[in-house]
Amino acid sequence: MSAATTPPLNDVAVVGLGVMGANLARNFARRGLRVGGFDLDTEAGARLAALEPTGQFDISGSLAEMVARLERPRRIVLLVNAGRAVDAVLDGLAPHLEADDIVVDGGNSLYTDTDRRNERAAAAPWRFVGMGISGGSEGALLGPSMMPGGDVEAWQRLQPVLEAVSAQSESGPCVAYCGRGSAGHFVKMTHNGIEYGDMQLIAEAATLLRRGLGHTAAETADIFSVWNEGELDSYLIDITADIFAAEDPQRPGEALVDAIVDQAGQKGTGRWTVMAAIELGVPVPTIAAALDARALSSDRDLRTAAERALRAPAEAFAGVTVDDLRQALFASKIASYTQGFSMLRAASVERDYGIDLAEVARIWTAGCIIRAGFLGVVRDIYRASPELPLLALAPALAPRLQAATPALRRTVAAAALAGIPAPALSASLTWLETLSTARGSANVIQAQRDYFGSHTYRRLDAPDVPVHTDWPRRAR
C-alpha cells in the first residue's frame, strides 16, 4: 500500500468491546479520536459501527495488528472481565509493546491483582495504570467517573483524553489521579462498597414505607421524588423513584417492582471491600450488613422454610413518620460514607497510596453510581480539613447527624418490634451509638481475655500500665 493510501494511525484502542467497552469506544469517537479495538467476538466491530455510524473505528483481527495501528506512545484501555482475562490480554500485548506505551486496566480488578501487574510493568519498558470506572454502560457512553492510580507519568499522558471523556461536574472533569500503586482500583472497590450500603439503606427505607406505613408503590415513588429535592439528592434516590413509578406491563395497574424476585445479585466488590476493611482494622458495619443482606436474599427456599419455622409474632409498625424515615436514611448515609472514607484514609497510610480524599469526593459528584449532592459537602469538608480523623465529626455534619439520631432510633426500634428486617439501618445506628459512647462494654471483654489467656488489661487510674490478675474463682 502506498503512503498516500495508508490510513492514519489510531489515537487510542479499546480491548473488550462488550457493553462497557463499546460505549467507552463510542465516547472516545465522539471526542474526535480515531479508535482502534479488539474483541474475541468477531462481530463486535460491526455492532459498534452500527451503534455509532459516524465514529472512526478500526477494529483489528489480532492484538498485534491493533498495536501496530496505534500512534506512539500507544494508549490501550482494557475492559475485560477481572482476573485471568486481564493477565491473558497483557500476555498477548506485551511482545508488541514498546517503551512508554500505556496499558490501562479499566475493569473491576481486585487491588492486589493490580499490585502484581504494577510489579510486572515495572520490569518492562511499557507502563501500566489500574483505573476504576463507575457509571455503568450509560456512564461509559456519556461520561463516567474514572479513578486512575499508579504510574503518575502515565496518568499525565492519559489525562487530556480521560478528562475529555469523563463526566463533568461544576468542579471539573470527574477523573483524577487517585494515588500510587493500586490506589485506583482500591478507590473503585471502596466506591462499590459504599454503593452496596446506599442501595441496601434505600431498599430498607422503601420497604418501611410500604410494609410499615402502608404506602402504595406510586406514593412511595412520590416520596422518593420529594426526598431527591433535599439533602438525599442522589442518582440512586432518583432512580428508586422511577422504579416505584413503573407499571408492570404484564399486570396493568400493578407495580413492576412487586413482581421482581427478592434475590439480589453481586459481583464480588462488596465482599472485597469488607475483607479489605477487616485487614485494615476499619469497622464498616453498614457496608457489611448490606453484603450480608444480599447473601441472605440469595436462598429463597431457605428463607421460606425459616419463615414457617422461626417467625415470631410481631407488633404493628408504629411511632414513625415519613420524615423520620428520611432522617434515618440521611443519618445512615453519613454513617456509611464515614466508614468508606475511613477505609480510604487508612489504606492511604497503610499502603502508601497518598489518596487525596477531597479529590475522590469531587470525582464522585457526577458520572458514578453513588453521585450525590452530599458528596459536594464531603469534598468541601476534606478540602478544608484534609487530616480530619473521621468524616462524621466534621462541623458540617456532626450537628446534622446528632439531630437525626432520634429518628434513626425510632425507626430501628419500630422495625424490630414489627419484625421488618432493616439490617443496614440497624448497623448504622449500632455504629453510631458505639462510636459516641465514651464508656462501652470492652472492659468486660478485656477481663475475659485476661482471665482465660493472661492477655492483661489497663486500669482507668493507670492507663499506661498493663495489669494481669489471677482472677479468684467464686464459690460453687
C-alpha positions in Angstrom: 0.0 0.0 0.0 1.4 3.4 -0.9 1.9 6.2 1.6 -0.9 8.1 0.0 -3.4 5.4 0.8 -2.1 4.4 4.3 -4.8 5.1 6.8 -3.9 7.3 9.7 -2.9 5.7 12.9 -5.4 5.4 15.8 -5.3 7.6 18.8 -6.4 5.1 21.4 -7.5 1.4 21.4 -10.1 -0.5 23.5 -9.7 -4.2 24.2 -13.0 -5.8 25.1 -16.0 -4.4 23.1 -18.8 -5.6 25.3 -21.4 -3.1 26.5 -18.9 -1.1 28.6 -16.0 -1.3 26.2 -18.2 -0.4 23.2 -19.7 2.6 24.9 -16.4 3.9 26.0 -15.1 3.4 22.5 -18.1 5.4 21.2 -17.3 8.1 23.9 -13.7 8.4 22.6 -15.0 8.6 19.0 -17.4 11.4 19.9 -14.5 13.4 21.0 -12.9 13.2 17.6 -10.5 10.4 18.3 -9.7 7.5 16.0 -10.4 4.4 18.0 -8.7 1.1 17.5 -10.1 -2.1 19.1 -10.0 -5.8 19.5 -12.5 -8.4 20.8 -12.6 -12.2 20.6 -16.1 -11.8 19.2 -15.5 -11.0 15.5 -19.0 -9.4 15.2 -18.2 -6.8 17.9 -16.8 -4.3 15.5 -19.8 -4.4 13.2 -22.1 -3.9 16.2 -20.0 -1.0 17.3 -20.1 0.7 13.9 -23.9 0.2 13.7 -24.3 1.9 17.1 -22.1 4.9 16.2 -22.1 5.2 12.4 -20.1 8.5 12.3 -17.4 7.2 14.6 -13.9 6.5 13.3 -13.3 2.9 14.4 -10.6 0.5 13.3 -11.3 -3.0 14.7 -8.4 -5.4 14.3 -8.3 -9.2 14.0 -5.5 -9.6 16.5 -3.8 -7.7 19.3 -0.6 -7.4 17.3 -2.4 -5.8 14.4 -4.2 -3.4 16.8 -1.0 -2.4 18.5 0.7 -1.8 15.1 -2.1 0.6 14.1 -1.7 2.9 17.1 0.1 6.2 17.4 3.2 6.0 19.6 3.4 6.1 22.6 0.4 3.9 22.5 -2.7 4.2 24.7 -4.7 1.0 25.3 -7.7 0.6 27.6 -8.7 -2.9 28.7 -12.4 -3.5 29.5 -12.4 -7.3 30.0 -13.5 -9.4 32.9 -11.4 -9.1 36.1 -9.0 -11.8 36.8 -7.3 -14.2 34.4 -8.7 -12.4 31.3 -6.7 -9.3 32.2 -3.5 -11.3 32.5 -4.2 -13.1 29.3 -4.6 -9.8 27.4 -1.4 -8.5 29.0 0.4 -11.6 27.9 -0.9 -11.1 24.3 0.0 -7.4 24.3 3.5 -7.5 25.9 5.6 -8.8 23.0 4.3 -6.0 20.8 4.6 -3.0 23.2 7.5 -0.5 23.3 8.9 2.0 25.7 6.3 4.3 27.2 3.3 2.6 25.7 0.5 2.7 28.2 -1.9 -0.1 29.1 -4.9 0.8 31.3 -6.9 -1.8 33.1 -10.3 -0.2 33.3 -12.2 -3.2 34.8 -13.2 -4.1 38.3 -9.9 -5.7 39.2 -9.0 -6.6 42.8 -6.4 -4.2 44.0 -3.9 -6.9 45.0 -4.0 -8.1 41.3 -3.2 -4.6 40.3 -0.2 -4.6 42.7 1.1 -7.7 40.9 0.5 -6.2 37.5 2.3 -3.0 38.5 5.3 -5.1 39.5 5.2 -6.8 36.1 5.1 -3.4 34.3 8.0 -2.0 36.5 10.2 -4.7 34.9 9.0 -3.9 31.4 9.5 -0.9 29.0 5.8 -0.2 28.9 3.6 1.4 31.5 0.5 0.2 33.4 -2.3 2.0 35.0 -5.0 0.4 37.2 -8.2 2.5 36.8 -11.6 2.1 38.2 -14.6 3.2 36.1 -18.1 3.9 37.5 -21.3 4.9 35.8 -22.4 1.7 34.2 -22.9 1.4 30.5 -24.7 4.8 30.2 -21.8 6.5 32.1 -19.2 4.9 29.8 -21.0 6.5 26.8 -22.0 9.9 28.2 -19.2 10.4 30.8 -18.1 8.1 33.7 -16.3 8.8 36.9 -12.8 7.4 36.5 -10.2 6.6 39.2 -6.7 6.0 37.8 -3.8 5.2 40.0 -0.2 4.0 39.9 2.3 5.4 37.3 2.0 9.1 37.6 3.8 9.9 34.3 1.4 7.6 32.5 -1.5 9.4 34.1 -0.2 12.7 33.0 0.0 11.4 29.4 -3.5 10.0 29.6 -5.0 13.0 31.4 -6.2 15.0 28.4 -8.1 12.2 26.7 -9.5 10.9 30.0 -10.7 14.4 31.0 -12.4 14.7 27.6 -14.5 11.5 28.0 -15.2 11.8 31.8 -18.3 13.1 33.4 -18.2 16.9 34.0 -19.4 18.4 37.3 -19.4 22.0 38.4 -16.0 21.4 39.9 -14.4 20.0 36.7 -13.8 16.6 35.0 -14.7 13.6 37.2 -11.3 12.0 36.8 -8.3 12.5 39.0 -5.1 10.7 39.9 -6.1 8.6 43.0 -2.6 7.7 44.2 0.3 5.4 44.0 0.3 1.7 43.4 -3.1 0.1 43.2 -4.9 3.1 44.6 -7.2 3.5 41.6 -8.7 0.1 42.0 -8.8 0.3 45.8 -10.8 3.6 45.5 -13.2 2.0 43.0 -13.6 -1.0 45.3 -14.5 1.3 48.2 -16.9 3.2 45.9 -18.7 -0.1 45.3 -18.8 -0.9 49.0 -20.4 2.4 49.7 -22.8 1.7 46.8 -23.8 -1.6 48.5 -24.6 0.4 51.7 -26.5 3.1 49.8 -28.6 0.6 47.9 -29.5 -1.5 51.0 -30.4 1.5 53.1 -32.7 2.8 50.3 -34.3 -0.6 49.9 -34.9 -0.8 53.6 -36.5 2.7 53.7 -38.7 1.8 50.8 -39.8 -1.4 52.5 -40.7 0.5 55.7 -42.7 3.0 53.6 -44.6 0.1 52.0 -44.9 -2.5 54.7 -44.6 -0.3 57.7 -46.5 2.8 56.8 -48.7 1.2 54.2 -47.9 3.5 51.2 -48.6 2.3 47.7 -45.8 2.0 45.1 -47.0 5.2 43.5 -47.0 7.1 46.8 -43.5 5.7 47.5 -42.3 7.0 44.2 -43.7 10.4 45.1 -42.0 10.4 48.5 -38.6 9.5 46.9 -39.1 12.2 44.4 -39.6 14.7 47.2 -36.6 13.3 49.1 -34.5 13.8 45.9 -35.1 17.5 46.2 -33.3 17.8 49.5 -30.3 16.5 51.4 -30.8 13.0 50.0 -30.4 14.2 46.4 -28.7 11.4 44.5 -28.7 9.2 41.5 -29.9 6.2 43.5 -32.7 8.1 45.2 -33.8 9.4 41.8 -33.9 6.0 40.0 -35.7 4.5 43.0 -38.5 7.0 42.4 -38.6 5.8 38.8 -38.6 2.2 39.9 -41.6 2.5 42.1 -43.5 4.6 39.5 -43.0 1.9 36.8 -46.1 -0.2 36.0 -45.8 -4.0 35.3 -46.5 -4.4 31.6 -48.0 -7.9 32.3 -50.2 -6.7 35.1 -51.8 -3.3 34.3 -52.2 -1.1 37.4 -49.6 -3.1 39.4 -46.1 -2.0 40.2 -43.3 -3.8 38.3 -41.1 -3.8 41.4 -43.6 -6.0 43.2 -43.2 -8.7 40.5 -39.4 -9.0 41.0 -37.9 -11.9 42.8 -36.2 -10.7 46.0 -32.8 -12.2 45.4 -30.0 -9.6 45.0 -27.0 -10.4 42.8 -23.4 -9.4 43.4 -20.1 -9.5 41.6 -17.7 -9.5 44.5 -16.6 -5.9 45.0 -18.7 -5.6 48.2 -17.1 -8.7 49.6 -13.7 -7.4 48.7 -14.5 -4.1 50.5 -15.4 -5.9 53.7 -12.4 -8.1 53.5 -10.0 -5.2 53.0 -11.7 -3.3 55.8 -11.1 -6.3 58.1 -7.4 -6.3 57.1 -7.1 -2.6 57.8 -8.9 -2.9 61.1 -11.6 -0.4 60.0 -15.2 -1.1 61.0 -17.6 -0.9 58.1 -20.8 -2.4 59.7 -23.3 -0.7 57.3 -21.5 -2.0 54.3 -21.0 -5.4 55.9 -24.8 -5.5 56.7 -25.6 -4.7 53.1 -23.3 -7.5 51.9 -24.9 -10.0 54.4 -28.4 -8.9 53.3 -27.6 -9.8 49.7 -26.2 -13.2 50.8 -29.3 -14.0 52.9 -31.5 -12.9 50.0 -29.9 -15.5 47.7 -31.6 -18.6 49.2 -35.3 -18.0 48.9 -36.2 -21.6 49.7 -34.3 -21.5 53.0 -36.0 -18.2 53.9 -39.4 -19.6 53.1 -38.7 -22.6 55.3 -37.3 -20.4 58.1 -40.4 -18.1 58.0 -42.6 -21.1 58.7 -40.4 -22.5 61.5 -39.0 -19.4 63.1 -41.2 -16.4 62.5 -42.4 -15.0 65.8 -45.5 -12.8 66.3 -44.8 -9.1 65.8 -46.3 -5.8 66.7 -47.6 -3.1 64.4 -45.1 -0.7 62.9 -45.9 2.5 64.9 -44.5 5.8 66.1 -42.6 6.6 62.9 -43.4 9.2 60.3 -42.3 9.6 56.7 -39.9 12.4 57.8 -38.5 10.0 60.5 -37.6 7.6 57.7 -36.0 10.5 55.7 -33.9 11.5 58.7 -33.0 7.9 59.4 -31.8 7.4 55.9 -29.7 10.5 55.9 -28.1 9.7 59.3 -27.3 6.2 57.9 -25.9 7.7 54.8 -23.5 9.8 56.8 -22.5 6.6 58.7 -21.9 4.6 55.6 -19.9 7.3 53.8 -17.9 7.9 57.0 -17.0 4.2 57.1 -16.0 4.2 53.4 -13.8 7.3 53.7 -12.2 5.9 56.9 -11.2 2.9 54.8 -9.6 5.1 52.2 -7.8 7.1 54.8 -6.4 4.0 56.5 -5.4 2.4 53.2 -3.7 5.6 52.1 -1.4 5.4 55.2 -1.0 1.6 55.4 -0.4 1.1 51.7 1.3 4.5 51.0 -1.2 5.4 48.4 -1.3 9.2 49.0 -5.0 9.4 48.4 -6.5 12.9 48.3 -9.9 12.4 49.9 -11.3 15.7 48.7 -10.4 14.8 45.1 -12.1 11.4 45.5 -15.2 13.0 46.7 -15.0 15.5 43.9 -14.8 13.0 41.1 -17.7 11.1 42.6 -20.0 14.1 42.4 -21.0 13.2 38.8 -20.8 10.2 36.5 -20.7 7.4 39.1 -23.4 5.3 40.7 -23.2 7.0 44.1 -23.2 10.5 42.7 -25.0 12.8 45.1 -25.2 16.4 46.3 -23.9 15.1 49.6 -20.5 14.4 48.0 -20.1 18.1 47.4 -20.3 18.6 51.1 -17.8 15.8 51.7 -15.4 17.4 49.1 -15.6 20.7 50.9 -15.0 19.1 54.3 -11.8 17.4 53.2 -10.6 20.5 51.3 -10.9 22.5 54.5 -9.6 19.7 56.8 -7.6 17.1 54.9 -6.4 15.4 58.1 -9.9 15.1 59.6 -9.8 11.8 61.6 -13.5 10.9 61.0 -15.9 12.4 58.4 -18.9 12.3 60.8 -17.0 14.6 63.2 -16.9 17.5 60.7 -18.7 20.6 61.9 -20.8 20.5 58.7 -22.1 17.0 59.5 -21.9 16.3 63.3 -24.9 18.5 64.3 -27.0 17.1 61.5 -26.2 13.5 62.4 -26.9 14.3 66.1 -30.2 15.9 65.2 -31.2 12.9 63.0 -30.2 10.2 65.5 -33.6 10.2 67.5 -35.4 9.5 64.2 -33.0 6.7 63.4 -33.5 5.2 66.8 -37.3 5.3 66.5 -37.1 3.8 63.0 -34.9 0.9 64.0 -36.9 0.2 67.2 -40.2 0.2 65.3 -38.8 -2.0 62.6 -37.5 -4.5 65.2 -40.8 -4.7 67.0 -42.7 -5.1 63.8 -40.4 -7.9 62.6 -39.4 -6.0 59.5 -35.7 -6.5 58.8 -33.6 -3.4 58.5 -30.0 -4.6 58.8 -28.2 -1.7 57.3 -30.2 0.9 59.2 -29.7 -1.1 62.4 -26.0 -1.5 61.7 -25.7 2.3 61.2 -27.4 3.0 64.5 -25.2 0.5 66.3 -22.1 2.0 64.8 -23.2 5.5 65.8 -24.2 4.6 69.3 -20.9 2.6 69.9 -18.8 5.4 68.4 -20.5 8.1 70.5 -20.3 6.1 73.8 -17.2 7.1 75.8 -17.5 4.2 78.2 -18.6 1.0 76.4 -18.5 -2.7 77.2 -15.0 -3.6 76.2 -13.8 -3.6 79.8 -15.7 -6.9 80.3 -14.0 -8.4 77.2 -10.6 -7.4 78.4 -11.3 -9.0 81.8 -12.4 -12.2 80.0 -9.2 -12.2 77.8 -7.1 -11.7 80.9 -9.0 -14.5 82.8 -8.5 -17.2 80.2 -5.4 -16.0 78.4 -3.4 -13.7 80.7 -3.6 -11.0 78.0 -3.6 -8.2 80.6 -5.7 -5.1 80.8 -5.2 -1.4 81.7 -6.8 0.4 84.6 -8.6 3.7 84.3 -6.4 5.1 87.1 -3.2 3.9 85.4 -3.9 3.5 81.6 -0.3 3.1 80.6 0.5 0.1 82.8 -0.6 -3.4 81.7 -2.0 -5.4 84.6 -2.7 -9.2 85.0 -5.0 -10.5 87.7 -5.1 -14.1 89.0 -8.8 -14.0 88.9 -10.4 -15.6 92.0 -13.0 -18.3 91.3 -16.2 -17.7 93.1 -17.6 -20.4 95.4 -19.7 -23.0 93.5 
